[in-house]
Structures are given as C-alpha cells and as structure tokens.
Amino acid sequence: MQFKLLHQIMIMLATLPRWSKSLTSLPRFQRMTFTNSPTTRRRCLGVLSVAHIPPQVASAKIKPWGRPQSRLFSTAVNETTGTRANSDVDATGTLPTTGGATTSTKTNNTSHTSLYPEFPSELYYLPPGPSTITPRKNQRIIFIGDVHGDLPALCSFLTTAGLLDPNSTVSSPIWSGKDTICIQVGDILDRGDEELVSFRLMTSLARQAQEQGGCVRLLHGNHEAMNALGLFQYAESGGNAEFEKDVGQKIDLYRSNQRWRLQYAGNEPARWVVCEPGGLLCNTLFGNMDVALVVGRTVVAHAGLTAAHLREWGGIEGMNKAASEWWRSVPHGENDDEGSFTTVEEVLAAAQNRATLASKTIPGCLNGGLGDPSPIWMRDYSSPHDAAPNNPRAQAMIDEMLEVVGGGAQRLVMGHTPQSQINAALKGKAWRIDVGASKGVMSGVPEVLEIIHGGDDEEDVINILSAKGDRIKGSERQVIENII
C-alpha cells in the first residue's frame, strides 16, 4: 500500500513543473520576456565580456564552463572551469574592443549555415515520410513513449521491442527490427542528460530501417516546442553540458571567438542555436518530425487530437506541413553571428526579438502551455493517470475525432501524461503509453505498445511488451470506465 501511494505521488509530481519558474506564469509562449533586472544584467555583462577565446582555452581540451560532463555507463564526472571575467566591462555595460575580437563588420545571416558549416547535421538526419502510413498485413507497429534525455531508458524501449541489436554501441547502433514501423511520440528533450545522443541514435536507426523496408518516425512533443522558443525551464545542467560539448565549444573553436553567443543573451546559446526555427537542426531533424500520424487504423499524437484541431489546421497533413515550414523558417529574420553589440540593452533587445517573433509565428498545433487544449499539451484523454479521464466529454471527443480522420481509424495513441503502466481508456480508444521511464521523471519500468496490423480482413492484435520480458494482451490493460 505504501509503495502504491508513493508511486501515485511520483506520477503526480512528474506532471508538474520541475522548477519554481514554471509555465504557470507563462500560459502562452508569447509571455516570455527578457527583463533588465539586476540578475539578468549581471548575466549579460558576463556574456558581453566574452570577446574571444583565451589562448589557453583555444585548445583541443576545451570543455563546458563549470558544468559537470555526463558520461553514459560511467560514474566518473569531469569538471573544468573557464573564465568569464567581466572586469573589462564598464558600469554602463559597454563592451570595449578586445584583442582577437571581430567587431568592425556586422554580418547578418538568415540561417545558421554560415555560423558553423562543419556542424555534422547528417548524423541527425531523419528520413521524412507521409502523414498516413499504410502497413501490410501482419506488419509490426511499435509505439515508444516519452524519453526525456535518458539514453538507457531509450535503449531499454528499443531492446524490449526487438529493434536494437544487442551488439550495438551508442555510436554505432544496429537496427534489428527488419520492416517494423516504429513511432516515438515526442519529448526526447529535457529532464535528462543525453538528449542529442538520443536523437542521433534514433535517426541512425531510422536510416537503417528505411533500407530494410521499415521506418522510424519521431513526433513533436511540448518539450521540443519549448526548446524551439528558448524556454529551458525543464533542461538539466547535464543536458546543457551535452549541448555545450557537442555544439557550443565547437562553434567557438571554428569561429575563434565566442561573440556568436551574444545574440542569445546568455540563455543557453548552444541549446537555442540547435533547437530554434532556422537553427542547426531545422532541416535535417526538426523539420522532418511530425505533429501527428495515421498508421493503419491507429492515430498517434504526443498529447491528443480533436476534431476541432483537424478542422482548424487542415487535418493531420496540414498540421505536419505547418510545423515543418515553421521549423525551417527564420522568424527573427537575421542572425548577428559576429556579435556586434555594445550594451546590455542591445543584447536583451535582440534576444527578446528572437523569442517574440518565434512565438508569434509558431503554428497553433505547436502552441500552448499548461492546461492548453493543443495536440502537444492537452490531457483530456490521459488524465488522471491509470484511470478514466475526468473530462465528461472525452468519449464523445475521441469518437468524433476518429470519425473525422476516417479510413477506419479505431484508436489514438499518446504520451505526455505519465502512467504507472501502458493502458487504454475510453472503450479502448485512448492508449496512454508514457510510463515515465526517464530518471528525470519517475524511473518507470519501460514498456512499448505493439500492434500487429490485421489487414483488410482481420482485427489488429494489440500487445504490451515490458522490459521485464512480459507480453501482455491489450485487453488486460483496459481501465475501469466511469458508469453514469
């Protein structure tokens, strides 16, 4: 009884903001502001002082500033510190010319290609695909829940599903799923330390699966959208260190200075430059991800889908197209990669413009906040956990949505709200597959949803595969519905 109560408390906590600076004060993305407070000013003064890389830092051993560096499968932690002295910045926040800095010419670019042409974006290439996937009879379809930067949890999902060869390494994963269709429902980002490597692993498997007649597709979650807009409340220090190691420091070395960071006002520039629309991964990764998909008789979205969504945004095809176009756009219009700022006010204005224009142009299907009824935020079908939804209209909503989708759609698969185990509600039409497996959530036991497509003449077969080695029939995971 005590364990069950503790588990329920962990699930409830997992659905709440991690930090005190939560989205409860940011009900819409447009509320993000960069204010000239004493704290913000001190941060920007430190950023403004970084005019160039000191000779002792510009070596092959450059590492994250003052952040622990996470190593998978190792308990060793290496900590190094760099210098962000602000003694050269005067009381007004004016940046003097420093040896090695490039301040004479302002170069604005409408993409980040010129910022770091050597960025290995091909390692993150996700093959795009149609919004509707038609499986052949008896083809396996695997649905994987939220990952949240936990690489061991992700590997457990994949091995449980039989998609990752046991001889795989992190840098060289081997697809063993043959022609299996695999859908990951979003939220690879935040709450963990291994976000980029998780993306690299999944996209590598996606490219291999394509060669064998299978496919791997990734959906946008609310955490991907938040990262695109510079909202990093849920990012862990270890995750930020990974972005610094894999991206930020390499840009510093390539450009021989750090002034490109100024346009982000100290707000995790290595993370923001990767995840924002028009960023380093806009074309190869984020622009090829989807808001929702139809796979045989199954609809899948991160948090949910309604008939209103489909009618307002041109169906699933329209939502995916809008998201792809936005991620490939550059809403703020230009990048000041040379960092030709002289005051804190200029830095703040640039970052505010960046955040504001991105949030103003984001498609409605990617927008929202806590309590918002959007496809990446809603909880009408998934809350409370492990029980029938509280919303009295939930059954009618999902019935109408499936009817509008058409094509014999029978069910909706979603993540977003942690459950103690994969389960189905609303007469078996709402499958909730986020089991909170990440250690940044509640270290739940990894499970995946398996559907064997029945073709035109047979019903689909639904199973739950557990990391414990169990194969559970879908009929055994139906929650008790409210009887009115």
C-alpha positions as CSV (number, residue, x, y, z in Angstrom):
1,M,0.0,0.0,0.0
2,Q,2.8,2.4,0.9
3,F,4.6,1.7,-2.4
4,K,1.4,2.2,-4.4
5,L,0.8,5.6,-2.7
6,L,4.4,6.6,-3.2
7,H,4.2,5.7,-6.9
8,Q,1.0,7.7,-7.3
9,I,2.7,10.7,-5.7
10,M,5.7,10.4,-8.1
11,I,3.3,10.3,-11.1
12,M,1.5,13.5,-9.9
13,L,4.9,15.2,-9.4
14,A,6.0,14.2,-12.8
15,T,3.2,16.2,-14.4
16,L,4.2,19.4,-12.6
17,P,6.9,21.9,-13.5
18,R,10.4,20.9,-12.2
19,W,11.4,24.4,-11.3
20,S,9.8,27.2,-9.4
21,K,9.9,29.3,-12.5
22,S,7.2,27.3,-14.2
23,L,4.9,27.7,-17.1
24,T,2.1,28.6,-14.7
25,S,3.2,32.2,-15.2
26,L,3.6,31.5,-18.9
27,P,0.2,30.3,-20.1
28,R,1.1,31.1,-23.6
29,F,4.6,31.0,-25.2
30,Q,4.2,34.7,-26.1
31,R,4.7,35.6,-22.4
32,M,8.4,35.0,-22.5
33,T,10.3,38.2,-21.7
34,F,13.9,39.3,-21.2
35,T,13.9,41.9,-18.5
36,N,16.8,44.2,-17.5
37,S,16.8,43.0,-13.9
38,P,20.0,43.0,-11.8
39,T,20.3,39.3,-12.2
40,T,19.8,39.5,-16.0
41,R,22.2,42.4,-16.2
42,R,24.9,40.6,-14.4
43,R,24.5,37.6,-16.7
44,C,24.6,39.8,-19.8
45,L,27.7,41.6,-18.6
46,G,29.4,38.3,-18.3
47,V,28.3,37.4,-21.8
48,L,29.4,40.7,-23.2
49,S,32.9,40.2,-21.7
50,V,33.5,37.1,-23.8
51,A,35.1,38.8,-26.7
52,H,37.4,36.0,-27.7
53,I,38.7,32.6,-26.6
54,P,41.8,33.0,-24.4
55,P,44.8,31.1,-25.9
56,Q,44.9,28.6,-23.0
57,V,41.2,27.8,-23.7
58,A,41.5,27.5,-27.5
59,S,42.9,24.0,-27.4
60,A,41.6,20.6,-28.1
61,K,40.8,20.1,-24.4
62,I,38.1,22.9,-24.3
63,K,35.1,21.7,-22.2
64,P,31.9,23.1,-20.7
65,W,32.1,26.1,-18.4
66,G,31.6,25.0,-14.9
67,R,29.2,22.2,-15.7
68,P,29.6,18.5,-14.9
69,Q,30.1,16.4,-18.1
70,S,27.9,13.3,-18.1
71,R,29.3,10.1,-19.5
72,L,27.0,7.2,-20.3
73,F,27.7,3.9,-18.5
74,S,30.3,5.7,-16.3
75,T,30.1,7.3,-12.9
76,A,33.1,9.4,-13.5
77,V,32.4,13.2,-13.7
78,N,34.9,15.6,-15.1
79,E,34.6,19.3,-14.1
80,T,36.5,22.1,-15.8
81,T,36.0,25.8,-15.5
82,G,36.7,28.6,-17.9
83,T,36.9,32.3,-17.3
84,R,34.0,34.7,-17.9
85,A,35.6,37.8,-16.4
86,N,33.6,41.0,-16.6
87,S,36.2,43.3,-15.2
88,D,36.7,44.8,-18.7
89,V,33.0,45.8,-19.0
90,D,32.3,49.3,-17.7
91,A,29.4,50.3,-15.5
92,T,27.2,51.1,-18.4
93,G,27.6,47.7,-19.9
94,T,29.6,48.8,-22.8
95,L,31.9,46.3,-24.4
96,P,35.4,47.5,-25.2
97,T,37.3,46.1,-28.2
98,T,39.4,43.1,-27.0
99,G,42.3,41.5,-28.8
100,G,41.1,38.8,-31.2
101,A,37.5,40.0,-31.3
102,T,35.9,40.7,-34.6
103,T,33.8,43.9,-34.1
104,S,34.4,46.0,-37.1
105,T,32.0,44.3,-39.5
106,K,28.4,43.3,-38.8
107,T,27.3,40.3,-40.8
108,N,23.7,39.2,-40.6
109,N,22.5,35.9,-41.9
110,T,19.1,34.4,-42.3
111,S,20.2,30.9,-41.4
112,H,22.9,29.3,-39.2
113,T,24.6,27.6,-42.1
114,S,27.4,30.2,-42.2
115,L,27.7,30.1,-38.4
116,Y,29.1,26.6,-38.3
117,P,29.3,24.9,-41.8
118,E,31.1,22.0,-40.3
119,F,28.3,21.0,-38.0
120,P,27.6,17.3,-38.6
121,S,23.9,17.6,-39.3
122,E,23.9,14.4,-41.3
123,L,24.3,12.5,-38.0
124,Y,20.8,13.8,-37.1
125,Y,19.1,13.2,-40.5
126,L,15.6,11.8,-40.1
127,P,14.1,10.5,-43.3
128,P,10.8,12.3,-43.8
129,G,7.6,10.4,-44.7
130,P,3.9,10.7,-45.4
131,S,1.3,11.7,-42.8
132,T,-0.5,8.4,-43.5
133,I,1.3,5.1,-43.3
134,T,-0.4,2.0,-44.7
135,P,1.1,-1.2,-43.2
136,R,0.9,-4.5,-44.9
137,K,-0.9,-7.3,-43.2
138,N,0.9,-8.7,-40.1
139,Q,3.4,-5.9,-40.1
140,R,4.5,-4.8,-36.7
141,I,4.0,-1.3,-35.4
142,I,5.8,-0.2,-32.2
143,F,4.9,2.9,-30.3
144,I,7.5,4.3,-27.8
145,G,6.7,6.8,-25.1
146,D,8.5,9.9,-23.8
147,V,12.3,9.6,-23.5
148,H,13.3,12.9,-21.8
149,G,17.1,12.6,-22.3
150,D,17.5,9.2,-20.7
151,L,19.6,7.1,-23.1
152,P,19.5,3.9,-21.0
153,A,15.7,4.1,-20.9
154,L,15.6,4.7,-24.6
155,C,17.8,1.7,-25.2
156,S,15.5,-0.4,-23.0
157,F,12.5,0.7,-25.0
158,L,14.2,-0.4,-28.2
159,T,15.6,-3.7,-27.0
160,T,12.2,-4.6,-25.4
161,A,10.7,-4.0,-28.8
162,G,13.4,-6.0,-30.6
163,L,14.5,-3.0,-32.6
164,L,18.1,-2.6,-31.3
165,D,20.7,-5.3,-31.8
166,P,22.4,-6.4,-28.6
167,N,25.8,-5.9,-30.3
168,S,25.0,-2.2,-30.8
169,T,27.1,0.6,-29.3
170,V,26.0,4.1,-28.6
171,S,27.9,5.5,-31.5
172,S,27.1,2.5,-33.8
173,P,23.5,1.3,-33.1
174,I,22.3,-1.6,-35.2
175,W,18.6,-1.8,-36.3
176,S,17.2,-5.3,-35.8
177,G,13.6,-4.6,-36.5
178,K,13.5,-5.6,-40.2
179,D,10.4,-4.0,-41.6
180,T,8.9,-2.9,-38.3
181,I,7.3,0.6,-38.2
182,C,8.4,2.5,-35.0
183,I,6.8,5.7,-33.8
184,Q,8.3,7.7,-30.9
185,V,5.6,10.1,-29.5
186,G,7.8,13.1,-28.7
187,D,9.6,14.6,-25.7
188,I,13.1,13.3,-26.3
189,L,14.3,16.7,-25.0
190,D,14.5,18.0,-21.4
191,R,14.7,16.4,-17.9
192,G,17.8,14.3,-18.8
193,D,21.5,14.5,-19.7
194,E,21.5,12.6,-23.0
195,E,19.3,14.4,-25.4
196,L,21.4,14.9,-28.5
197,V,22.8,11.4,-28.4
198,S,19.3,10.0,-28.1
199,F,18.4,11.9,-31.3
200,R,21.5,10.6,-33.0
201,L,20.6,7.0,-32.0
202,M,17.0,7.3,-33.2
203,T,17.9,8.9,-36.5
204,S,20.6,6.3,-37.2
205,L,18.1,3.6,-36.7
206,A,15.6,5.4,-38.9
207,R,18.0,5.5,-41.8
208,Q,18.8,1.8,-41.4
209,A,15.1,0.8,-41.0
210,Q,14.3,2.6,-44.3
211,E,16.9,0.4,-46.1
212,Q,15.1,-2.7,-44.8
213,G,11.5,-1.8,-45.6
214,G,10.7,-0.4,-42.1
215,C,10.6,3.1,-40.8
216,V,11.2,5.2,-37.7
217,R,9.2,8.4,-37.2
218,L,9.5,11.0,-34.5
219,L,6.8,13.3,-33.2
220,H,7.0,16.8,-31.8
221,G,6.3,17.0,-28.0
222,N,5.6,20.1,-26.0
223,H,9.3,20.0,-24.8
224,E,10.6,20.2,-28.4
225,A,8.3,23.2,-28.9
226,M,9.5,24.9,-25.7
227,N,13.1,24.4,-26.6
228,A,12.5,25.9,-30.0
229,L,11.3,29.1,-28.3
230,G,14.2,29.3,-25.8
231,L,12.1,28.1,-22.9
232,F,14.5,25.9,-21.0
233,Q,12.9,25.6,-17.6
234,Y,13.0,21.8,-17.8
235,A,16.5,21.5,-19.1
236,E,19.0,19.8,-16.8
237,S,22.6,21.0,-16.3
238,G,23.9,17.7,-17.7
239,G,21.8,18.2,-20.8
240,N,23.1,21.7,-21.2
241,A,26.6,20.4,-20.9
242,E,26.0,18.0,-23.7
243,F,24.9,20.8,-26.0
244,E,28.0,22.8,-25.0
245,K,30.3,19.9,-25.6
246,D,28.8,18.7,-28.9
247,V,27.9,22.2,-30.3
248,G,28.8,25.3,-28.4
249,Q,32.5,24.7,-27.9
250,K,33.0,23.5,-31.4
251,I,31.4,26.7,-32.8
252,D,33.8,28.7,-30.5
253,L,36.8,26.9,-31.9
254,Y,35.6,27.1,-35.5
255,R,35.0,30.8,-35.3
256,S,38.0,31.5,-33.0
257,N,35.7,33.6,-30.8
258,Q,32.5,33.4,-28.7
259,R,30.7,36.5,-29.9
260,W,28.0,34.5,-31.7
261,R,26.7,33.7,-28.2
262,L,25.7,37.4,-27.6
263,Q,22.5,37.3,-29.6
264,Y,21.1,34.7,-27.1
265,A,21.6,36.9,-24.1
266,G,23.2,34.1,-22.0
267,N,20.1,31.9,-22.4
268,E,21.8,28.6,-23.2
269,P,23.1,29.7,-26.6
270,A,24.3,26.2,-27.6
271,R,20.9,24.7,-26.9
272,W,19.0,27.5,-28.5
273,V,21.0,27.6,-31.7
274,V,20.3,23.9,-32.3
275,C,16.6,23.9,-31.4
276,E,15.2,27.1,-32.7
277,P,13.4,27.5,-36.0
278,G,16.1,28.1,-38.6
279,G,18.6,26.5,-36.2
280,L,21.3,24.0,-36.9
281,L,18.9,21.0,-36.9
282,C,15.9,22.7,-38.5
283,N,16.3,21.0,-41.9
284,T,17.7,17.5,-41.1
285,L,15.7,16.8,-37.9
286,F,13.0,19.0,-36.5
287,G,11.6,20.0,-39.9
288,N,11.1,16.2,-40.7
289,M,9.3,15.4,-37.4
290,D,5.6,15.3,-37.3
291,V,2.7,16.6,-35.1
292,A,0.5,13.5,-35.7
293,L,0.4,10.5,-38.0
294,V,-2.1,7.8,-39.1
295,V,-0.6,4.3,-39.1
296,G,-3.1,1.8,-40.3
297,R,-6.1,2.0,-38.0
298,T,-4.2,4.0,-35.4
299,V,-3.8,7.7,-35.0
300,V,-0.9,8.9,-32.9
301,A,0.0,12.3,-31.4
302,H,2.0,13.5,-28.5
303,A,-0.8,14.6,-26.2
304,G,-4.0,14.1,-28.1
305,L,-6.1,15.2,-31.0
306,T,-9.6,16.5,-31.5
307,A,-12.0,17.1,-34.4
308,A,-11.6,20.8,-33.9
309,H,-7.8,20.5,-34.4
310,L,-8.3,18.7,-37.7
311,R,-10.9,21.2,-39.0
312,E,-9.0,24.3,-37.9
313,W,-5.5,23.3,-39.2
314,G,-6.2,21.3,-42.4
315,G,-6.2,17.8,-41.0
316,I,-3.1,15.9,-40.0
317,E,-1.4,16.7,-43.3
318,G,-2.0,20.4,-42.8
319,M,-0.6,20.3,-39.2
320,N,2.6,18.5,-40.3
321,K,3.1,20.8,-43.2
322,A,2.7,23.9,-41.0
323,A,5.1,22.6,-38.4
324,S,7.7,21.7,-41.0
325,E,7.6,25.1,-42.7
326,W,7.8,26.9,-39.3
327,W,10.8,25.0,-38.2
328,R,12.6,25.7,-41.4
329,S,11.8,29.4,-41.3
330,V,13.8,32.1,-39.5
331,P,11.1,34.2,-37.8
332,H,13.5,36.9,-36.4
333,G,14.9,37.4,-40.0
334,E,18.6,37.7,-39.2
335,N,21.4,36.4,-37.1
336,D,24.2,38.6,-35.8
337,D,26.8,35.9,-35.6
338,E,29.6,38.5,-35.3
339,G,28.0,39.7,-32.1
340,S,28.3,43.4,-32.9
341,F,26.6,44.5,-29.7
342,T,28.0,47.2,-27.4
343,T,25.5,47.3,-24.5
344,V,23.3,45.0,-22.4
345,E,20.2,46.7,-23.7
346,E,21.2,45.7,-27.3
347,V,21.7,42.1,-26.3
348,L,18.4,42.0,-24.4
349,A,16.5,43.6,-27.3
350,A,18.0,41.0,-29.8
351,A,17.1,38.1,-27.6
352,Q,13.6,39.5,-26.9
353,N,13.0,40.0,-30.7
354,R,14.2,36.4,-31.3
355,A,11.8,34.9,-28.8
356,T,8.8,37.2,-29.6
357,L,8.8,36.6,-33.3
358,A,9.3,32.9,-32.9
359,S,6.3,32.7,-30.5
360,K,4.1,34.9,-32.7
361,T,4.7,32.8,-35.8
362,I,4.5,29.3,-34.2
363,P,1.6,27.2,-35.7
364,G,-1.3,26.7,-33.4
365,C,-0.8,22.9,-33.4
366,L,2.6,23.5,-31.7
367,N,1.5,26.3,-29.4
368,G,0.1,26.2,-25.9
369,G,1.1,25.9,-22.3
370,L,0.0,24.1,-19.1
371,G,-3.7,23.4,-19.4
372,D,-3.9,24.3,-23.1
373,P,-6.0,22.0,-25.3
374,S,-3.5,21.7,-28.1
375,P,-2.2,18.4,-29.7
376,I,1.1,18.7,-27.7
377,W,-0.4,19.9,-24.4
378,M,-3.9,18.5,-23.8
379,R,-4.7,15.9,-21.2
380,D,-8.4,15.4,-21.9
381,Y,-7.8,11.7,-22.7
382,S,-4.9,10.9,-20.4
383,S,-5.6,12.5,-17.0
384,P,-5.8,11.3,-14.3
385,H,-3.2,8.6,-14.8
386,D,-4.3,4.9,-14.8
387,A,-8.0,5.9,-14.7
388,A,-10.8,7.0,-16.9
389,P,-10.4,10.7,-18.0
390,N,-12.1,13.3,-15.8
391,N,-13.4,15.2,-18.8
392,P,-17.0,14.1,-19.2
393,R,-16.9,14.8,-22.9
394,A,-13.7,12.8,-23.5
395,Q,-15.5,9.8,-25.1
396,A,-17.6,12.0,-27.4
397,M,-14.4,14.0,-28.3
398,I,-12.3,11.0,-29.3
399,D,-15.2,9.3,-31.1
400,E,-15.7,12.5,-33.2
401,M,-12.0,12.8,-33.9
402,L,-11.7,9.3,-35.1
403,E,-14.7,9.7,-37.4
404,V,-13.2,12.9,-38.9
405,V,-9.9,11.1,-39.5
406,G,-11.8,8.4,-41.3
407,G,-10.2,5.5,-43.0
408,G,-11.4,3.1,-40.3
409,A,-9.4,4.8,-37.6
410,Q,-10.1,2.9,-34.3
411,R,-7.8,4.3,-31.7
412,L,-5.5,7.1,-30.6
413,V,-2.0,6.6,-29.1
414,M,-0.5,9.3,-27.0
415,G,2.2,10.1,-24.4
416,H,2.7,13.3,-22.4
417,T,0.9,12.2,-19.1
418,P,2.9,9.6,-17.1
419,Q,1.1,6.4,-16.3
420,S,2.3,3.6,-14.0
421,Q,1.9,1.3,-17.0
422,I,0.6,1.4,-20.6
423,N,-3.2,1.4,-20.5
424,A,-6.3,2.1,-22.6
425,A,-9.3,4.2,-21.7
426,L,-12.5,5.4,-23.4
427,K,-13.6,1.9,-24.6
428,G,-10.1,1.0,-25.7
429,K,-9.8,4.1,-28.0
430,A,-7.3,6.1,-25.9
431,W,-3.9,4.3,-25.4
432,R,-1.7,6.2,-22.9
433,I,1.9,5.0,-23.3
434,D,4.1,7.4,-21.4
435,V,5.4,5.3,-18.4
436,G,7.7,8.0,-17.0
437,A,10.7,5.8,-17.8
438,S,13.2,8.6,-17.6
439,K,15.1,9.0,-14.4
440,G,14.3,12.7,-14.7
441,V,10.6,11.8,-14.4
442,M,9.9,8.8,-12.2
443,S,12.2,5.9,-13.5
444,G,9.2,3.9,-14.5
445,V,9.6,0.4,-16.0
446,P,9.9,0.7,-19.8
447,E,7.1,-0.7,-21.8
448,V,6.2,-0.4,-25.5
449,L,2.9,-0.8,-27.4
450,E,2.9,-3.4,-30.2
451,I,0.2,-3.6,-32.8
452,I,0.2,-6.3,-35.4
453,H,-1.8,-4.9,-38.4
454,G,-4.7,-7.2,-39.3
455,G,-5.0,-6.0,-42.9
456,D,-8.4,-5.7,-44.5
457,D,-9.9,-8.9,-43.2
458,E,-8.7,-9.3,-39.6
459,E,-8.7,-7.2,-36.4
460,D,-5.4,-5.7,-35.2
461,V,-3.6,-7.6,-32.4
462,I,-2.5,-5.3,-29.6
463,N,0.1,-6.3,-27.0
464,I,2.2,-4.5,-24.4
465,L,5.8,-5.5,-24.2
466,S,7.6,-5.0,-20.9
467,A,11.3,-4.6,-20.2
468,K,10.7,-7.4,-17.7
469,G,10.1,-9.8,-20.6
470,D,6.3,-9.9,-20.4
471,R,3.9,-9.8,-23.3
472,I,0.6,-8.6,-22.1
473,K,-2.6,-8.7,-24.2
474,G,-4.1,-5.3,-24.8
475,S,-7.4,-6.5,-23.4
476,E,-5.8,-6.9,-20.0
477,R,-4.8,-3.2,-19.8
478,Q,-8.3,-1.6,-20.1
479,V,-9.0,0.9,-17.3
480,I,-12.4,0.7,-15.5
481,E,-14.7,3.3,-17.0
482,N,-16.9,5.5,-15.1
483,I,-20.5,4.3,-15.1
484,I,-23.1,7.1,-15.4
